[in-house]
Amino acid sequence: MSTRQQTTATCTRVATLPGPATVRVRCQVHGQPVTYDGDGNDAWSYLSAHGGHISNIFIDVPDT
């Protein structure tokens, strides 16, 4: 998983996280739509500990 400077998959990569990894989301915004494995959305999360945004398509929230 890569965090990006902006909410697009083509902008500068600022960090690479091993997968799976636990992350803390500071906020969510709309950005470039991302499609992966047949699913897609335009939501991105800002991970302040990693200094960038990641598409929500790569975030899995476990059922509680």
C-alpha positions in Angstrom: 0.0 0.0 0.0 1.3 3.4 -0.9 0.3 6.8 0.6 0.2 9.7 -1.9 0.8 13.4 -1.6 -2.6 14.1 -3.1 -5.8 12.1 -3.7 -4.7 10.7 -7.1 -3.0 7.4 -7.9 -0.5 9.2 -10.2 0.9 11.8 -7.8 4.0 11.5 -5.7 4.3 8.5 -3.4 5.3 9.6 0.1 5.3 6.2 1.9 4.9 2.5 1.3 3.2 0.4 4.0 3.5 -3.3 4.4 0.2 -5.1 3.9 -1.7 -5.9 5.9 -1.1 -3.0 8.3 -3.1 -1.2 11.0 -3.6 2.5 10.3 -5.3 5.5 11.9 -7.4 7.6 9.6 -7.4 11.4 10.3 -10.0 12.4 7.8 -11.6 11.3 4.5 -12.1 13.2 1.3 -13.3 12.6 -2.2 -10.6 12.3 -4.9 -9.7 10.4 -8.1 -11.9 7.2 -8.4 -10.0 4.0 -8.0 -11.0 0.6 -9.2 -9.4 -2.6 -7.9 -10.5 -6.2 -8.2 -13.9 -5.2 -9.5 -14.7 -2.7 -6.7 -14.3 1.0 -6.9 -14.9 4.3 -5.1 -13.5 7.9 -4.9 -13.0 8.1 -1.1 -9.5 8.6 0.2 -8.2 8.6 3.8 -5.5 10.9 5.2 -3.0 9.0 7.3 -1.1 11.6 9.3 1.4 9.1 10.7 2.4 8.3 7.2 2.1 11.8 5.7 -0.2 11.1 2.9 -3.5 9.8 1.5 -4.5 6.3 0.6 -7.5 5.1 -1.4 -10.2 3.6 0.7 -10.4 0.8 -1.7 -7.3 -0.6 0.1 -8.7 -0.1 3.6 -10.7 -3.0 5.2 -12.7 -2.3 8.4 -13.3 -5.5 10.3 -16.8 -6.2 11.6 -17.1 -5.5 15.3 
